[in-house]
Amino acid sequence: VDIDWEFPTNDMGSIRARPEDRQNFTLMLASLRHRLDALSNAEQRVGKERYLLTIAAGAGQYYLDGVELEQVASHCDFINLMSYDLYGAW
């Protein structure tokens, strides 16, 4: 499962964000990790066959400030960095 939520904790994406969304994002990933692991175990999927949890993360400081990165990373198999649009005339 890949979660591509570019603005999980701020209003940049025209969503209503709340201060508690920083922790809620972490809790959502923890719950998904728990359920994917349980499903992998129930289906006897081991090693490379187990279900993966990944996220697409923003590359800006806004993203780092908006998530609990160490906790988020502990629940994910991979974090894919969205590195497009980083070049410009500035």
mmCIF file as gemmi writes it, N, C-alpha and C atoms, coordinates in Angstrom:
data_model
loop_
_atom_site.group_PDB
_atom_site.id
_atom_site.type_symbol
_atom_site.label_atom_id
_atom_site.label_alt_id
_atom_site.label_comp_id
_atom_site.label_asym_id
_atom_site.label_entity_id
_atom_site.label_seq_id
_atom_site.pdbx_PDB_ins_code
_atom_site.Cartn_x
_atom_site.Cartn_y
_atom_site.Cartn_z
_atom_site.occupancy
_atom_site.B_iso_or_equiv
_atom_site.pdbx_formal_charge
_atom_site.auth_seq_id
_atom_site.auth_asym_id
_atom_site.pdbx_PDB_model_num
ATOM 1 N N . VAL Axp A 1 ? 0.854 -1.163 0 1 0 ? 1 A 1
ATOM 2 C CA . VAL Axp A 1 ? 0 0 0 1 0 ? 1 A 1
ATOM 3 C C . VAL Axp A 1 ? 0.901 1.227 0 1 0 ? 1 A 1
ATOM 4 N N . ASP Axp A 2 ? 0.685 2.115 -0.963 1 0 ? 2 A 1
ATOM 5 C CA . ASP Axp A 2 ? 1.456 3.362 -1.025 1 0 ? 2 A 1
ATOM 6 C C . ASP Axp A 2 ? 0.524 4.527 -0.709 1 0 ? 2 A 1
ATOM 7 N N . ILE Axp A 3 ? 0.866 5.271 0.316 1 0 ? 3 A 1
ATOM 8 C CA . ILE Axp A 3 ? 0.095 6.448 0.707 1 0 ? 3 A 1
ATOM 9 C C . ILE Axp A 3 ? 0.752 7.67 0.07 1 0 ? 3 A 1
ATOM 10 N N . ASP Axp A 4 ? 0.052 8.294 -0.863 1 0 ? 4 A 1
ATOM 11 C CA . ASP Axp A 4 ? 0.562 9.494 -1.529 1 0 ? 4 A 1
ATOM 12 C C . ASP Axp A 4 ? -0.296 10.671 -1.077 1 0 ? 4 A 1
ATOM 13 N N . TRP Axp A 5 ? 0.002 11.158 0.097 1 0 ? 5 A 1
ATOM 14 C CA . TRP Axp A 5 ? -0.754 12.255 0.704 1 0 ? 5 A 1
ATOM 15 C C . TRP Axp A 5 ? 0.22 13.402 0.875 1 0 ? 5 A 1
ATOM 16 N N . GLU Axp A 6 ? 0.25 14.278 -0.09 1 0 ? 6 A 1
ATOM 17 C CA . GLU Axp A 6 ? 1.293 15.3 -0.149 1 0 ? 6 A 1
ATOM 18 C C . GLU Axp A 6 ? 1.218 16.311 0.981 1 0 ? 6 A 1
ATOM 19 N N . PHE Axp A 7 ? 0.055 16.56 1.503 1 0 ? 7 A 1
ATOM 20 C CA . PHE Axp A 7 ? -0.094 17.56 2.562 1 0 ? 7 A 1
ATOM 21 C C . PHE Axp A 7 ? -0.891 16.971 3.725 1 0 ? 7 A 1
ATOM 22 N N . PRO Axp A 8 ? -0.343 16.003 4.444 1 0 ? 8 A 1
ATOM 23 C CA . PRO Axp A 8 ? -1.141 15.344 5.481 1 0 ? 8 A 1
ATOM 24 C C . PRO Axp A 8 ? -1.477 16.233 6.668 1 0 ? 8 A 1
ATOM 25 N N . THR Axp A 9 ? -0.737 17.322 6.859 1 0 ? 9 A 1
ATOM 26 C CA . THR Axp A 9 ? -0.94 18.096 8.09 1 0 ? 9 A 1
ATOM 27 C C . THR Axp A 9 ? -0.983 19.605 7.887 1 0 ? 9 A 1
ATOM 28 N N . ASN Axp A 10 ? -1.169 20.058 6.653 1 0 ? 10 A 1
ATOM 29 C CA . ASN Axp A 10 ? -1.282 21.508 6.457 1 0 ? 10 A 1
ATOM 30 C C . ASN Axp A 10 ? -2.319 21.816 5.384 1 0 ? 10 A 1
ATOM 31 N N . ASP Axp A 11 ? -2.675 23.073 5.27 1 0 ? 11 A 1
ATOM 32 C CA . ASP Axp A 11 ? -3.747 23.507 4.375 1 0 ? 11 A 1
ATOM 33 C C . ASP Axp A 11 ? -3.312 23.74 2.927 1 0 ? 11 A 1
ATOM 34 N N . MET Axp A 12 ? -2.085 23.393 2.579 1 0 ? 12 A 1
ATOM 35 C CA . MET Axp A 12 ? -1.594 23.665 1.225 1 0 ? 12 A 1
ATOM 36 C C . MET Axp A 12 ? -2.412 22.96 0.153 1 0 ? 12 A 1
ATOM 37 N N . GLY Axp A 13 ? -2.947 21.813 0.451 1 0 ? 13 A 1
ATOM 38 C CA . GLY Axp A 13 ? -3.699 21.054 -0.533 1 0 ? 13 A 1
ATOM 39 C C . GLY Axp A 13 ? -5.188 21.314 -0.498 1 0 ? 13 A 1
ATOM 40 N N . SER Axp A 14 ? -5.593 22.459 0.014 1 0 ? 14 A 1
ATOM 41 C CA . SER Axp A 14 ? -7.003 22.854 0.09 1 0 ? 14 A 1
ATOM 42 C C . SER Axp A 14 ? -7.817 21.918 0.973 1 0 ? 14 A 1
ATOM 43 N N . ILE Axp A 15 ? -7.172 21.335 1.965 1 0 ? 15 A 1
ATOM 44 C CA . ILE Axp A 15 ? -7.892 20.535 2.943 1 0 ? 15 A 1
ATOM 45 C C . ILE Axp A 15 ? -7.853 21.26 4.281 1 0 ? 15 A 1
ATOM 46 N N . ARG Axp A 16 ? -8.769 20.94 5.128 1 0 ? 16 A 1
ATOM 47 C CA . ARG Axp A 16 ? -8.772 21.536 6.461 1 0 ? 16 A 1
ATOM 48 C C . ARG Axp A 16 ? -7.837 20.726 7.348 1 0 ? 16 A 1
ATOM 49 N N . ALA Axp A 17 ? -6.749 21.319 7.772 1 0 ? 17 A 1
ATOM 50 C CA . ALA Axp A 17 ? -5.782 20.636 8.626 1 0 ? 17 A 1
ATOM 51 C C . ALA Axp A 17 ? -5.955 21.099 10.063 1 0 ? 17 A 1
ATOM 52 N N . ARG Axp A 18 ? -5.661 20.195 10.983 1 0 ? 18 A 1
ATOM 53 C CA . ARG Axp A 18 ? -5.742 20.503 12.404 1 0 ? 18 A 1
ATOM 54 C C . ARG Axp A 18 ? -4.408 20.158 13.053 1 0 ? 18 A 1
ATOM 55 N N . PRO Axp A 19 ? -4.033 20.788 14.142 1 0 ? 19 A 1
ATOM 56 C CA . PRO Axp A 19 ? -2.756 20.491 14.8 1 0 ? 19 A 1
ATOM 57 C C . PRO Axp A 19 ? -2.6 19.013 15.156 1 0 ? 19 A 1
ATOM 58 N N . GLU Axp A 20 ? -3.693 18.361 15.532 1 0 ? 20 A 1
ATOM 59 C CA . GLU Axp A 20 ? -3.604 16.951 15.919 1 0 ? 20 A 1
ATOM 60 C C . GLU Axp A 20 ? -3.399 16.012 14.734 1 0 ? 20 A 1
ATOM 61 N N . ASP Axp A 21 ? -3.487 16.532 13.506 1 0 ? 21 A 1
ATOM 62 C CA . ASP Axp A 21 ? -3.278 15.695 12.327 1 0 ? 21 A 1
ATOM 63 C C . ASP Axp A 21 ? -1.843 15.192 12.218 1 0 ? 21 A 1
ATOM 64 N N . ARG Axp A 22 ? -0.905 15.88 12.823 1 0 ? 22 A 1
ATOM 65 C CA . ARG Axp A 22 ? 0.488 15.413 12.832 1 0 ? 22 A 1
ATOM 66 C C . ARG Axp A 22 ? 0.548 14.03 13.487 1 0 ? 22 A 1
ATOM 67 N N . GLN Axp A 23 ? -0.046 13.905 14.66 1 0 ? 23 A 1
ATOM 68 C CA . GLN Axp A 23 ? -0.065 12.62 15.352 1 0 ? 23 A 1
ATOM 69 C C . GLN Axp A 23 ? -1.042 11.654 14.679 1 0 ? 23 A 1
ATOM 70 N N . ASN Axp A 24 ? -2.161 12.157 14.169 1 0 ? 24 A 1
ATOM 71 C CA . ASN Axp A 24 ? -3.135 11.289 13.503 1 0 ? 24 A 1
ATOM 72 C C . ASN Axp A 24 ? -2.538 10.592 12.29 1 0 ? 24 A 1
ATOM 73 N N . PHE Axp A 25 ? -1.686 11.285 11.539 1 0 ? 25 A 1
ATOM 74 C CA . PHE Axp A 25 ? -1.03 10.674 10.384 1 0 ? 25 A 1
ATOM 75 C C . PHE Axp A 25 ? -0.171 9.499 10.842 1 0 ? 25 A 1
ATOM 76 N N . THR Axp A 26 ? 0.589 9.693 11.909 1 0 ? 26 A 1
ATOM 77 C CA . THR Axp A 26 ? 1.417 8.619 12.464 1 0 ? 26 A 1
ATOM 78 C C . THR Axp A 26 ? 0.549 7.459 12.934 1 0 ? 26 A 1
ATOM 79 N N . LEU Axp A 27 ? -0.53 7.762 13.632 1 0 ? 27 A 1
ATOM 80 C CA . LEU Axp A 27 ? -1.421 6.712 14.133 1 0 ? 27 A 1
ATOM 81 C C . LEU Axp A 27 ? -2.077 5.933 12.996 1 0 ? 27 A 1
ATOM 82 N N . MET Axp A 28 ? -2.444 6.62 11.918 1 0 ? 28 A 1
ATOM 83 C CA . MET Axp A 28 ? -3.023 5.936 10.77 1 0 ? 28 A 1
ATOM 84 C C . MET Axp A 28 ? -2.027 4.947 10.178 1 0 ? 28 A 1
ATOM 85 N N . LEU Axp A 29 ? -0.772 5.379 10.023 1 0 ? 29 A 1
ATOM 86 C CA . LEU Axp A 29 ? 0.247 4.489 9.471 1 0 ? 29 A 1
ATOM 87 C C . LEU Axp A 29 ? 0.52 3.315 10.404 1 0 ? 29 A 1
ATOM 88 N N . ALA Axp A 30 ? 0.533 3.561 11.704 1 0 ? 30 A 1
ATOM 89 C CA . ALA Axp A 30 ? 0.745 2.478 12.672 1 0 ? 30 A 1
ATOM 90 C C . ALA Axp A 30 ? -0.376 1.445 12.57 1 0 ? 30 A 1
ATOM 91 N N . SER Axp A 31 ? -1.607 1.913 12.431 1 0 ? 31 A 1
ATOM 92 C CA . SER Axp A 31 ? -2.74 1.005 12.298 1 0 ? 31 A 1
ATOM 93 C C . SER Axp A 31 ? -2.655 0.199 11.008 1 0 ? 31 A 1
ATOM 94 N N . LEU Axp A 32 ? -2.321 0.865 9.913 1 0 ? 32 A 1
ATOM 95 C CA . LEU Axp A 32 ? -2.152 0.156 8.637 1 0 ? 32 A 1
ATOM 96 C C . LEU Axp A 32 ? -1.042 -0.877 8.727 1 0 ? 32 A 1
ATOM 97 N N . ARG Axp A 33 ? 0.076 -0.513 9.34 1 0 ? 33 A 1
ATOM 98 C CA . ARG Axp A 33 ? 1.2 -1.445 9.492 1 0 ? 33 A 1
ATOM 99 C C . ARG Axp A 33 ? 0.764 -2.684 10.263 1 0 ? 33 A 1
ATOM 100 N N . HIS Axp A 34 ? 0.052 -2.468 11.376 1 0 ? 34 A 1
ATOM 101 C CA . HIS Axp A 34 ? -0.428 -3.578 12.204 1 0 ? 34 A 1
ATOM 102 C C . HIS Axp A 34 ? -1.343 -4.505 11.4 1 0 ? 34 A 1
ATOM 103 N N . ARG Axp A 35 ? -2.257 -3.919 10.657 1 0 ? 35 A 1
ATOM 104 C CA . ARG Axp A 35 ? -3.214 -4.724 9.891 1 0 ? 35 A 1
ATOM 105 C C . ARG Axp A 35 ? -2.55 -5.44 8.715 1 0 ? 35 A 1
ATOM 106 N N . LEU Axp A 36 ? -1.613 -4.784 8.057 1 0 ? 36 A 1
ATOM 107 C CA . LEU Axp A 36 ? -0.901 -5.443 6.955 1 0 ? 36 A 1
ATOM 108 C C . LEU Axp A 36 ? -0.042 -6.592 7.465 1 0 ? 36 A 1
ATOM 109 N N . ASP Axp A 37 ? 0.595 -6.401 8.618 1 0 ? 37 A 1
ATOM 110 C CA . ASP Axp A 37 ? 1.385 -7.485 9.206 1 0 ? 37 A 1
ATOM 111 C C . ASP Axp A 37 ? 0.494 -8.657 9.602 1 0 ? 37 A 1
ATOM 112 N N . ALA Axp A 38 ? -0.662 -8.36 10.185 1 0 ? 38 A 1
ATOM 113 C CA . ALA Axp A 38 ? -1.592 -9.423 10.567 1 0 ? 38 A 1
ATOM 114 C C . ALA Axp A 38 ? -2.079 -10.184 9.338 1 0 ? 38 A 1
ATOM 115 N N . LEU Axp A 39 ? -2.384 -9.47 8.272 1 0 ? 39 A 1
ATOM 116 C CA . LEU Axp A 39 ? -2.824 -10.117 7.039 1 0 ? 39 A 1
ATOM 117 C C . LEU Axp A 39 ? -1.702 -10.95 6.432 1 0 ? 39 A 1
ATOM 118 N N . SER Axp A 40 ? -0.487 -10.417 6.428 1 0 ? 40 A 1
ATOM 119 C CA . SER Axp A 40 ? 0.662 -11.177 5.924 1 0 ? 40 A 1
ATOM 120 C C . SER Axp A 40 ? 0.833 -12.472 6.708 1 0 ? 40 A 1
ATOM 121 N N . ASN Axp A 41 ? 0.72 -12.385 8.031 1 0 ? 41 A 1
ATOM 122 C CA . ASN Axp A 41 ? 0.858 -13.577 8.872 1 0 ? 41 A 1
ATOM 123 C C . ASN Axp A 41 ? -0.266 -14.57 8.621 1 0 ? 41 A 1
ATOM 124 N N . ALA Axp A 42 ? -1.489 -14.082 8.502 1 0 ? 42 A 1
ATOM 125 C CA . ALA Axp A 42 ? -2.634 -14.962 8.269 1 0 ? 42 A 1
ATOM 126 C C . ALA Axp A 42 ? -2.517 -15.694 6.939 1 0 ? 42 A 1
ATOM 127 N N . GLU Axp A 43 ? -1.925 -15.033 5.96 1 0 ? 43 A 1
ATOM 128 C CA . GLU Axp A 43 ? -1.763 -15.634 4.634 1 0 ? 43 A 1
ATOM 129 C C . GLU Axp A 43 ? -0.404 -16.302 4.47 1 0 ? 43 A 1
ATOM 130 N N . GLN Axp A 44 ? 0.348 -16.369 5.561 1 0 ? 44 A 1
ATOM 131 C CA . GLN Axp A 44 ? 1.68 -16.977 5.579 1 0 ? 44 A 1
ATOM 132 C C . GLN Axp A 44 ? 2.605 -16.367 4.524 1 0 ? 44 A 1
ATOM 133 N N . ARG Axp A 45 ? 2.525 -15.063 4.4 1 0 ? 45 A 1
ATOM 134 C CA . ARG Axp A 45 ? 3.408 -14.331 3.489 1 0 ? 45 A 1
ATOM 135 C C . ARG Axp A 45 ? 4.616 -13.891 4.3 1 0 ? 45 A 1
ATOM 136 N N . VAL Axp A 46 ? 5.797 -14.298 3.88 1 0 ? 46 A 1
ATOM 137 C CA . VAL Axp A 46 ? 7.018 -13.983 4.629 1 0 ? 46 A 1
ATOM 138 C C . VAL Axp A 46 ? 8.045 -13.341 3.701 1 0 ? 46 A 1
ATOM 139 N N . GLY Axp A 47 ? 9.022 -12.675 4.307 1 0 ? 47 A 1
ATOM 140 C CA . GLY Axp A 47 ? 10.108 -12.076 3.527 1 0 ? 47 A 1
ATOM 141 C C . GLY Axp A 47 ? 9.596 -11.092 2.505 1 0 ? 47 A 1
ATOM 142 N N . LYS Axp A 48 ? 10.056 -11.262 1.275 1 0 ? 48 A 1
ATOM 143 C CA . LYS Axp A 48 ? 9.684 -10.343 0.197 1 0 ? 48 A 1
ATOM 144 C C . LYS Axp A 48 ? 8.214 -10.455 -0.185 1 0 ? 48 A 1
ATOM 145 N N . GLU Axp A 49 ? 7.547 -11.487 0.264 1 0 ? 49 A 1
ATOM 146 C CA . GLU Axp A 49 ? 6.143 -11.695 -0.088 1 0 ? 49 A 1
ATOM 147 C C . GLU Axp A 49 ? 5.176 -10.97 0.844 1 0 ? 49 A 1
ATOM 148 N N . ARG Axp A 50 ? 5.674 -10.434 1.972 1 0 ? 50 A 1
ATOM 149 C CA . ARG Axp A 50 ? 4.756 -9.774 2.903 1 0 ? 50 A 1
ATOM 150 C C . ARG Axp A 50 ? 4.276 -8.451 2.316 1 0 ? 50 A 1
ATOM 151 N N . TYR Axp A 51 ? 3.158 -7.982 2.812 1 0 ? 51 A 1
ATOM 152 C CA . TYR Axp A 51 ? 2.591 -6.725 2.328 1 0 ? 51 A 1
ATOM 153 C C . TYR Axp A 51 ? 3.445 -5.544 2.794 1 0 ? 51 A 1
ATOM 154 N N . LEU Axp A 52 ? 3.675 -4.613 1.881 1 0 ? 52 A 1
ATOM 155 C CA . LEU Axp A 52 ? 4.502 -3.446 2.174 1 0 ? 52 A 1
ATOM 156 C C . LEU Axp A 52 ? 3.634 -2.221 2.428 1 0 ? 52 A 1
ATOM 157 N N . LEU Axp A 53 ? 4.177 -1.328 3.236 1 0 ? 53 A 1
ATOM 158 C CA . LEU Axp A 53 ? 3.557 -0.022 3.458 1 0 ? 53 A 1
ATOM 159 C C . LEU Axp A 53 ? 4.59 1.031 3.105 1 0 ? 53 A 1
ATOM 160 N N . THR Axp A 54 ? 4.252 1.896 2.163 1 0 ? 54 A 1
ATOM 161 C CA . THR Axp A 54 ? 5.16 2.953 1.731 1 0 ? 54 A 1
ATOM 162 C C . THR Axp A 54 ? 4.41 4.278 1.704 1 0 ? 54 A 1
ATOM 163 N N . ILE Axp A 55 ? 5.176 5.357 1.743 1 0 ? 55 A 1
ATOM 164 C CA . ILE Axp A 55 ? 4.575 6.679 1.574 1 0 ? 55 A 1
ATOM 165 C C . ILE Axp A 55 ? 5.386 7.463 0.549 1 0 ? 55 A 1
ATOM 166 N N . ALA Axp A 56 ? 4.725 8.394 -0.099 1 0 ? 56 A 1
ATOM 167 C CA . ALA Axp A 56 ? 5.389 9.39 -0.931 1 0 ? 56 A 1
ATOM 168 C C . ALA Axp A 56 ? 5.448 10.658 -0.086 1 0 ? 56 A 1
ATOM 169 N N . ALA Axp A 57 ? 6.652 11.108 0.218 1 0 ? 57 A 1
ATOM 170 C CA . ALA Axp A 57 ? 6.843 12.238 1.134 1 0 ? 57 A 1
ATOM 171 C C . ALA Axp A 57 ? 7.321 13.469 0.386 1 0 ? 57 A 1
ATOM 172 N N . GLY Axp A 58 ? 6.839 14.62 0.816 1 0 ? 58 A 1
ATOM 173 C CA . GLY Axp A 58 ? 7.301 15.88 0.253 1 0 ? 58 A 1
ATOM 174 C C . GLY Axp A 58 ? 8.756 16.133 0.602 1 0 ? 58 A 1
ATOM 175 N N . ALA Axp A 59 ? 9.422 16.904 -0.237 1 0 ? 59 A 1
ATOM 176 C CA . ALA Axp A 59 ? 10.848 17.176 -0.036 1 0 ? 59 A 1
ATOM 177 C C . ALA Axp A 59 ? 11.1 18.51 0.656 1 0 ? 59 A 1
ATOM 178 N N . GLY Axp A 60 ? 10.061 19.237 0.964 1 0 ? 60 A 1
ATOM 179 C CA . GLY Axp A 60 ? 10.232 20.559 1.561 1 0 ? 60 A 1
ATOM 180 C C . GLY Axp A 60 ? 10.2 20.543 3.076 1 0 ? 60 A 1
ATOM 181 N N . GLN Axp A 61 ? 10.655 21.641 3.647 1 0 ? 61 A 1
ATOM 182 C CA . GLN Axp A 61 ? 10.66 21.778 5.102 1 0 ? 61 A 1
ATOM 183 C C . GLN Axp A 61 ? 9.245 21.713 5.67 1 0 ? 61 A 1
ATOM 184 N N . TYR Axp A 62 ? 8.256 22.198 4.894 1 0 ? 62 A 1
ATOM 185 C CA . TYR Axp A 62 ? 6.861 22.145 5.336 1 0 ? 62 A 1
ATOM 186 C C . TYR Axp A 62 ? 6.451 20.717 5.681 1 0 ? 62 A 1
ATOM 187 N N . TYR Axp A 63 ? 6.949 19.751 4.902 1 0 ? 63 A 1
ATOM 188 C CA . TYR Axp A 63 ? 6.584 18.354 5.14 1 0 ? 63 A 1
ATOM 189 C C . TYR Axp A 63 ? 7.277 17.831 6.394 1 0 ? 63 A 1
ATOM 190 N N . LEU Axp A 64 ? 8.558 18.118 6.51 1 0 ? 64 A 1
ATOM 191 C CA . LEU Axp A 64 ? 9.309 17.671 7.688 1 0 ? 64 A 1
ATOM 192 C C . LEU Axp A 64 ? 8.732 18.248 8.968 1 0 ? 64 A 1
ATOM 193 N N . ASP Axp A 65 ? 8.31 19.499 8.913 1 0 ? 65 A 1
ATOM 194 C CA . ASP Axp A 65 ? 7.723 20.141 10.086 1 0 ? 65 A 1
ATOM 195 C C . ASP Axp A 65 ? 6.341 19.578 10.417 1 0 ? 65 A 1
ATOM 196 N N . GLY Axp A 66 ? 5.684 19.001 9.434 1 0 ? 66 A 1
ATOM 197 C CA . GLY Axp A 66 ? 4.305 18.571 9.61 1 0 ? 66 A 1
ATOM 198 C C . GLY Axp A 66 ? 4.103 17.118 9.971 1 0 ? 66 A 1
ATOM 199 N N . VAL Axp A 67 ? 5.171 16.322 9.98 1 0 ? 67 A 1
ATOM 200 C CA . VAL Axp A 67 ? 5.032 14.905 10.315 1 0 ? 67 A 1
ATOM 201 C C . VAL Axp A 67 ? 6.027 14.516 11.4 1 0 ? 67 A 1
ATOM 202 N N . GLU Axp A 68 ? 5.738 13.439 12.075 1 0 ? 68 A 1
ATOM 203 C CA . GLU Axp A 68 ? 6.651 12.864 13.066 1 0 ? 68 A 1
ATOM 204 C C . GLU Axp A 68 ? 7.527 11.86 12.322 1 0 ? 68 A 1
ATOM 205 N N . LEU Axp A 69 ? 8.56 12.365 11.661 1 0 ? 69 A 1
ATOM 206 C CA . LEU Axp A 69 ? 9.297 11.572 10.684 1 0 ? 69 A 1
ATOM 207 C C . LEU Axp A 69 ? 9.882 10.283 11.255 1 0 ? 69 A 1
ATOM 208 N N . GLU Axp A 70 ? 10.487 10.317 12.415 1 0 ? 70 A 1
ATOM 209 C CA . GLU Axp A 70 ? 11.077 9.096 12.973 1 0 ? 70 A 1
ATOM 210 C C . GLU Axp A 70 ? 10.012 8.036 13.235 1 0 ? 70 A 1
ATOM 211 N N . GLN Axp A 71 ? 8.889 8.444 13.789 1 0 ? 71 A 1
ATOM 212 C CA . GLN Axp A 71 ? 7.817 7.492 14.055 1 0 ? 71 A 1
ATOM 213 C C . GLN Axp A 71 ? 7.197 6.99 12.757 1 0 ? 71 A 1
ATOM 214 N N . VAL Axp A 72 ? 6.984 7.898 11.816 1 0 ? 72 A 1
ATOM 215 C CA . VAL Axp A 72 ? 6.431 7.513 10.516 1 0 ? 72 A 1
ATOM 216 C C . VAL Axp A 72 ? 7.346 6.49 9.847 1 0 ? 72 A 1
ATOM 217 N N . ALA Axp A 73 ? 8.638 6.754 9.851 1 0 ? 73 A 1
ATOM 218 C CA . ALA Axp A 73 ? 9.602 5.855 9.212 1 0 ? 73 A 1
ATOM 219 C C . ALA Axp A 73 ? 9.585 4.468 9.846 1 0 ? 73 A 1
ATOM 220 N N . SER Axp A 74 ? 9.324 4.398 11.137 1 0 ? 74 A 1
ATOM 221 C CA . SER Axp A 74 ? 9.329 3.094 11.809 1 0 ? 74 A 1
ATOM 222 C C . SER Axp A 74 ? 8.175 2.203 11.355 1 0 ? 74 A 1
ATOM 223 N N . HIS Axp A 75 ? 7.145 2.775 10.756 1 0 ? 75 A 1
ATOM 224 C CA . HIS Axp A 75 ? 5.989 2 10.304 1 0 ? 75 A 1
ATOM 225 C C . HIS Axp A 75 ? 6.042 1.686 8.807 1 0 ? 75 A 1
ATOM 226 N N . CYS Axp A 76 ? 6.962 2.319 8.09 1 0 ? 76 A 1
ATOM 227 C CA . CYS Axp A 76 ? 7.011 2.185 6.632 1 0 ? 76 A 1
ATOM 228 C C . CYS Axp A 76 ? 8.169 1.301 6.187 1 0 ? 76 A 1
ATOM 229 N N . ASP Axp A 77 ? 7.938 0.582 5.092 1 0 ? 77 A 1
ATOM 230 C CA . ASP Axp A 77 ? 9.019 -0.188 4.484 1 0 ? 77 A 1
ATOM 231 C C . ASP Axp A 77 ? 9.909 0.709 3.635 1 0 ? 77 A 1
ATOM 232 N N . PHE Axp A 78 ? 9.3 1.68 2.973 1 0 ? 78 A 1
ATOM 233 C CA . PHE Axp A 78 ? 10.024 2.634 2.138 1 0 ? 78 A 1
ATOM 234 C C . PHE Axp A 78 ? 9.372 4.002 2.273 1 0 ? 78 A 1
ATOM 235 N N . ILE Axp A 79 ? 10.19 5.043 2.13 1 0 ? 79 A 1
ATOM 236 C CA . ILE Axp A 79 ? 9.683 6.4 1.985 1 0 ? 79 A 1
ATOM 237 C C . ILE Axp A 79 ? 10.216 6.911 0.656 1 0 ? 79 A 1
ATOM 238 N N . ASN Axp A 80 ? 9.316 7.162 -0.265 1 0 ? 80 A 1
ATOM 239 C CA . ASN Axp A 80 ? 9.684 7.667 -1.582 1 0 ? 80 A 1
ATOM 240 C C . ASN Axp A 80 ? 9.621 9.186 -1.553 1 0 ? 80 A 1
ATOM 241 N N . LEU Axp A 81 ? 10.732 9.818 -1.842 1 0 ? 81 A 1
ATOM 242 C CA . LEU Axp A 81 ? 10.826 11.273 -1.785 1 0 ? 81 A 1
ATOM 243 C C . LEU Axp A 81 ? 10.367 11.886 -3.099 1 0 ? 81 A 1
ATOM 244 N N . MET Axp A 82 ? 9.37 12.767 -3.026 1 0 ? 82 A 1
ATOM 245 C CA . MET Axp A 82 ? 8.89 13.467 -4.219 1 0 ? 82 A 1
ATOM 246 C C . MET Axp A 82 ? 9.859 14.61 -4.503 1 0 ? 82 A 1
ATOM 247 N N . SER Axp A 83 ? 10.729 14.398 -5.44 1 0 ? 83 A 1
ATOM 248 C CA . SER Axp A 83 ? 11.808 15.366 -5.678 1 0 ? 83 A 1
ATOM 249 C C . SER Axp A 83 ? 11.628 16.157 -6.971 1 0 ? 83 A 1
ATOM 250 N N . TYR Axp A 84 ? 10.448 16.126 -7.541 1 0 ? 84 A 1
ATOM 251 C CA . TYR Axp A 84 ? 10.2 16.924 -8.74 1 0 ? 84 A 1
ATOM 252 C C . TYR Axp A 84 ? 9.937 18.375 -8.349 1 0 ? 84 A 1
ATOM 253 N N . ASP Axp A 85 ? 10.044 19.26 -9.28 1 0 ? 85 A 1
ATOM 254 C CA . ASP Axp A 85 ? 9.821 20.699 -9.075 1 0 ? 85 A 1
ATOM 255 C C . ASP Axp A 85 ? 10.812 21.332 -8.101 1 0 ? 85 A 1
ATOM 256 N N . LEU Axp A 86 ? 11.997 20.782 -7.982 1 0 ? 86 A 1
ATOM 257 C CA . LEU Axp A 86 ? 13.004 21.349 -7.086 1 0 ? 86 A 1
ATOM 258 C C . LEU Axp A 86 ? 14.001 22.228 -7.832 1 0 ? 86 A 1
ATOM 259 N N . TYR Axp A 87 ? 13.855 22.347 -9.133 1 0 ? 87 A 1
ATOM 260 C CA . TYR Axp A 87 ? 14.763 23.156 -9.932 1 0 ? 87 A 1
ATOM 261 C C . TYR Axp A 87 ? 13.996 24.358 -10.446 1 0 ? 87 A 1
ATOM 262 N N . GLY Axp A 88 ? 14.633 25.5 -10.409 1 0 ? 88 A 1
ATOM 263 C CA . GLY Axp A 88 ? 13.959 26.682 -10.921 1 0 ? 88 A 1
ATOM 264 C C . GLY Axp A 88 ? 14.926 27.824 -11.128 1 0 ? 88 A 1
ATOM 265 N N . ALA Axp A 89 ? 14.397 28.962 -11.486 1 0 ? 89 A 1
ATOM 266 C CA . ALA Axp A 89 ? 15.22 30.132 -11.784 1 0 ? 89 A 1
ATOM 267 C C . ALA Axp A 89 ? 15.716 30.832 -10.535 1 0 ? 89 A 1
ATOM 268 N N . TRP Axp A 90 ? 15.218 30.455 -9.392 1 0 ? 90 A 1
ATOM 269 C CA . TRP Axp A 90 ? 15.629 31.148 -8.177 1 0 ? 90 A 1
ATOM 270 C C . TRP Axp A 90 ? 17.064 30.858 -7.9 1 0 ? 90 A 1
